[in-house]
Amino acid sequence: MARALLLAALTLPVLGLVEQPRFAAREGSTVGKVFEHHLKAESVAVRIYDAAIDEFVDVTPTIGMTIDVSGRIEVTDEYLAIAEGRPDRLRRTFDRIDAREDQEARYATGAGRPDNRQNHRKIQASELEGRSIVFTSGSGPGAYAAAFAGEGGGDEALLDGLNEDMDFRFLLPTGRVAVGDEWIVDPKLCGAIVAPGGDLKLKEKGAVSDPGWSIGREIRKDLEGKAKAVWKGVREEDGRGVAVVGVDLDLKSAGESRAKDPKAGTIRFRMDLALAGDLLWDLEAGRFVAFEVGGKLAYFMSNRKTVDVDGAPTESRNEIDFEGEARYSASAR
């Protein structure tokens, strides 16, 4: 009997930590956050439209493409005011924003001869890098107004489409949970995973012209599918209780993007992401400490534009199916 009471007394403080993970960052605290992504996909089908026969021709045996995309975003968030379980005012400094895309196109040149390979690297940056933005909560759920910090101001267009939530609050349960409990996550909110911070206005460095594609924005706007989270319990790390929330995502998006430059034409796309991983949440600090999901990527792209062939405008159309893997991670310090 005495032994049982002793065990109960030792267990109670631990059980006191097993509460719902909730956002409770301290007002006035500052947190540095790093977000990274890496996607690599290879074409599994390539089709080119042949106007002479009025249909697409499969050229997969002779043409292929590999795309390798990665990026890193570093921010410093200062929680100026907290209210109702979310930041009421947040000052965010974009310390670093960069992205890279490597493309390799392969063309078969005949039996016994090596393929012809063409490589292109695209480095992207954002004018938001080095700038500080203040987010102020609005009346609606998740509604925030963004403004440049200080008196300098800036291009107001840079503020359009920014997302305040870089804390993964949308993945948390709304009530108490027991180990094994699951809850549904709004798939549209998962845009904060594939594009942390929202639309950061990335532009290719050194580009002579910008066709003005908005594919990333269109993907986030049309995001749907199934998303759920599961409570895996609490573990101790460095003397602190860390909640583990499992994440299982089956995200889809399809749409069309028309370039600002008419010569660049129109792109139709379809994307499927099957991702799984964990969110680690510091119960004492009331914020995330790490996040990582990874899995399969499938992407379909169809491009239609008008090109000049021997002085005559000619319609060019092609379709490519890609398959590969994607990984998204984040950490806070």
C-alpha positions in Angstrom: 0.0 0.0 0.0 2.8 2.4 1.0 4.7 1.6 -2.2 1.6 2.3 -4.3 1.1 5.7 -2.7 4.8 6.5 -3.2 4.6 5.6 -6.9 1.4 7.7 -7.3 3.1 10.7 -5.6 6.0 10.5 -8.0 3.8 10.1 -11.0 1.4 13.0 -10.4 3.9 15.8 -11.3 4.6 14.1 -14.6 0.9 13.6 -15.4 0.5 17.3 -14.7 2.5 18.0 -17.9 0.3 15.8 -20.0 -2.1 18.5 -21.0 -3.0 19.7 -24.4 -0.1 21.5 -26.1 -1.1 25.1 -26.3 0.4 28.3 -27.6 1.6 30.2 -24.5 4.8 32.1 -25.6 5.7 34.7 -23.1 4.9 38.3 -23.9 8.1 40.2 -24.7 10.0 37.0 -25.6 12.0 36.6 -28.8 12.4 33.4 -30.7 14.6 32.6 -33.7 13.2 30.2 -36.2 14.7 28.3 -39.2 12.6 26.7 -41.9 14.0 24.5 -44.7 12.6 22.5 -47.6 14.0 20.1 -50.2 12.1 18.6 -53.1 13.6 16.4 -55.8 11.6 15.0 -58.7 12.2 13.3 -62.0 10.0 13.1 -65.0 8.3 9.8 -65.6 6.3 10.9 -68.7 6.9 13.6 -71.3 4.4 14.4 -74.1 4.8 17.0 -76.8 1.9 18.2 -78.9 2.2 17.5 -82.7 0.1 19.9 -84.6 0.4 17.8 -87.8 -1.5 14.9 -86.3 -3.4 17.0 -83.7 -2.4 14.9 -80.7 0.3 14.5 -78.0 3.2 12.3 -78.7 5.0 10.4 -76.0 8.7 11.3 -76.1 9.6 9.9 -72.6 12.3 7.6 -74.1 14.2 10.5 -75.6 13.5 13.5 -73.3 13.7 13.7 -69.5 14.0 16.2 -66.7 15.1 16.3 -63.1 14.2 19.2 -60.7 16.0 19.7 -57.4 14.5 22.5 -55.2 15.7 23.7 -51.8 15.3 26.7 -49.6 16.0 28.2 -46.2 14.1 30.9 -44.3 15.4 32.4 -41.0 13.3 34.8 -38.9 13.4 36.4 -35.5 9.9 36.7 -33.9 9.3 39.1 -31.0 6.0 38.5 -29.3 5.0 42.1 -28.4 1.6 41.2 -27.0 -0.3 37.9 -26.4 -4.1 37.6 -26.2 -6.5 34.7 -26.4 -3.9 32.1 -27.0 -2.3 33.8 -30.0 0.0 36.7 -30.7 -1.9 40.0 -30.6 1.1 41.9 -31.9 4.2 40.3 -33.4 7.3 41.8 -34.8 9.0 39.6 -37.4 12.4 40.2 -38.9 13.3 38.2 -42.0 17.0 37.5 -41.4 17.5 35.3 -44.4 15.4 34.2 -47.4 16.8 32.2 -50.2 15.8 29.4 -52.5 17.6 27.4 -55.2 16.2 25.3 -58.1 18.5 23.1 -60.3 17.0 21.8 -63.5 18.6 19.1 -65.7 17.2 18.3 -69.1 18.3 15.2 -70.9 18.0 14.5 -74.6 18.9 11.1 -76.2 21.3 11.5 -79.1 21.3 8.0 -80.4 22.4 4.4 -79.7 25.9 4.2 -78.3 26.2 8.0 -77.8 25.9 9.8 -74.5 22.8 11.9 -73.8 23.0 15.6 -74.3 22.5 17.3 -70.9 21.6 20.9 -70.2 21.7 22.3 -66.7 20.1 25.5 -65.4 20.4 26.9 -61.8 17.9 29.4 -60.6 18.8 31.4 -57.4 15.9 33.3 -55.8 15.9 36.0 -53.2 13.3 38.4 -51.6 13.2 42.1 -50.9 11.7 41.2 -47.6 15.1 39.9 -46.4 16.5 42.2 -43.7 13.1 43.9 -43.2 10.9 43.9 -40.1 7.1 43.5 -40.3 4.6 44.0 -37.5 1.5 41.8 -37.5 -1.5 43.0 -35.6 -4.5 40.7 -34.9 -7.8 41.5 -36.4 -11.4 40.6 -35.5 -11.6 37.4 -37.4 -9.9 34.0 -36.6 -6.4 34.1 -37.9 -6.8 37.6 -39.3 -3.8 39.8 -39.1 -2.8 43.2 -40.6 0.8 43.5 -41.7 2.8 46.7 -41.7 6.5 47.7 -42.0 8.1 48.3 -38.6 9.6 51.8 -38.1 9.1 54.9 -40.1 10.9 53.9 -43.3 8.0 52.0 -44.8 8.4 50.1 -48.0 6.6 48.7 -51.0 3.1 47.8 -49.7 2.9 45.0 -52.3 5.5 43.1 -50.4 3.0 42.7 -47.5 0.3 41.1 -49.6 -0.1 37.4 -48.8 2.2 37.2 -45.8 1.2 34.6 -43.1 1.7 35.4 -39.4 1.5 31.8 -38.1 5.0 30.4 -38.3 4.4 28.5 -35.0 2.3 25.6 -36.3 -0.6 26.6 -34.0 -3.1 25.2 -36.6 -1.8 21.7 -35.9 -2.7 21.8 -32.2 -5.8 20.1 -30.6 -8.6 22.4 -29.4 -9.2 20.4 -26.2 -7.6 17.9 -23.9 -6.3 14.8 -25.6 -5.2 11.3 -24.6 -2.5 9.3 -26.2 -3.8 8.0 -29.5 -6.4 10.6 -30.0 -6.7 12.1 -33.5 -8.1 15.3 -34.8 -8.8 16.8 -38.2 -6.6 19.7 -39.6 -7.8 22.1 -42.2 -5.8 21.3 -45.3 -5.8 24.9 -46.5 -3.9 25.9 -43.4 -1.2 23.5 -44.4 0.0 26.1 -46.8 2.0 27.3 -43.8 4.1 24.1 -44.2 4.8 24.2 -47.9 5.3 28.0 -47.8 6.3 29.2 -44.3 5.6 32.9 -43.9 3.3 33.0 -46.9 4.1 34.7 -50.2 7.6 36.0 -49.7 7.8 37.5 -53.3 10.8 35.4 -54.4 12.4 36.5 -57.6 15.2 35.0 -59.6 18.5 36.8 -59.2 20.0 38.2 -62.4 16.9 37.4 -64.5 16.5 39.7 -67.5 12.8 39.5 -67.3 10.2 38.0 -64.9 7.3 36.2 -66.6 5.2 36.7 -63.5 4.2 33.2 -62.7 2.1 32.8 -59.6 2.1 29.0 -59.4 3.1 28.9 -55.7 0.3 31.2 -54.7 -2.2 29.2 -56.8 -1.1 26.0 -55.2 -1.7 27.4 -51.7 -5.0 28.9 -52.7 -6.4 25.6 -54.1 -4.9 23.3 -51.4 -7.3 20.6 -50.3 -7.2 16.9 -49.4 -7.0 15.3 -45.9 -4.9 16.3 -43.0 -4.9 14.9 -39.4 -2.8 15.0 -36.3 -2.4 12.4 -33.5 -1.4 12.9 -29.9 1.7 10.7 -29.2 2.3 11.8 -25.6 5.1 13.6 -23.7 8.8 12.9 -23.5 11.5 14.6 -21.5 14.3 16.5 -23.3 16.8 18.5 -21.3 14.6 18.4 -18.3 11.6 19.7 -20.1 8.3 18.1 -21.1 8.1 17.9 -24.9 4.8 17.0 -26.5 4.9 14.9 -29.7 2.1 15.5 -32.2 2.1 13.2 -35.2 1.2 14.7 -38.5 -0.3 12.8 -41.5 -1.0 14.8 -44.7 -2.5 13.9 -48.0 -2.6 17.2 -49.8 -3.7 18.0 -53.3 -3.9 21.1 -55.4 -4.8 21.8 -59.0 -5.2 24.9 -61.0 -3.9 27.2 -63.7 -1.5 30.1 -63.8 -1.3 32.7 -66.5 2.0 34.6 -66.8 2.0 38.4 -66.8 4.1 38.1 -70.0 1.8 36.7 -72.7 4.7 35.1 -74.5 5.2 32.8 -71.5 1.7 31.4 -71.9 -0.3 29.4 -69.4 0.6 26.6 -67.1 -1.9 24.0 -65.7 -0.7 22.0 -62.7 -1.7 19.3 -60.4 0.2 18.4 -57.2 -0.1 15.6 -54.7 1.9 15.5 -51.4 1.8 12.5 -49.1 3.7 13.6 -46.0 4.2 12.3 -42.4 6.2 13.4 -39.5 6.1 15.0 -36.0 5.7 18.4 -34.4 7.6 18.8 -31.1 6.1 21.2 -28.6 7.7 22.6 -25.5 4.9 22.5 -22.9 6.6 24.9 -20.5 7.6 27.5 -23.1 4.3 27.1 -24.9 5.8 27.0 -28.4 7.2 24.6 -31.0 10.8 23.5 -30.9 11.0 21.3 -34.0 8.9 20.1 -36.9 9.6 17.7 -39.7 7.5 15.9 -42.3 8.6 14.0 -45.5 7.2 11.8 -48.1 6.1 11.4 -51.7 5.6 14.1 -54.3 3.7 13.8 -57.6 3.5 16.8 -59.9 1.8 17.3 -63.3 2.5 20.4 -65.5 1.1 21.4 -68.8 2.5 24.4 -70.6 0.8 26.1 -73.5 2.4 29.1 -75.3 3.0 30.7 -78.7 6.5 30.7 -80.1 8.0 32.1 -83.3 9.0 29.4 -85.9 10.5 30.8 -89.1 8.7 34.1 -88.6 5.3 32.5 -88.0 3.5 32.3 -84.6 3.2 28.6 -83.7 1.5 27.1 -80.7 3.7 25.0 -78.4 2.3 22.6 -75.9 3.9 20.0 -73.7 3.0 17.9 -70.7 5.3 16.5 -68.0 4.6 14.1 -65.1 7.1 14.2 -62.2 7.5 11.9 -59.2 9.9 12.3 -56.3 10.2 13.2 -52.6 9.7 16.2 -50.5 10.8 17.2 -47.0 9.9 20.2 -44.8 11.5 21.0 -41.5 11.7 23.7 -38.9 13.4 24.5 -35.6 13.1 27.2 -32.9 15.7 28.4 -30.5 
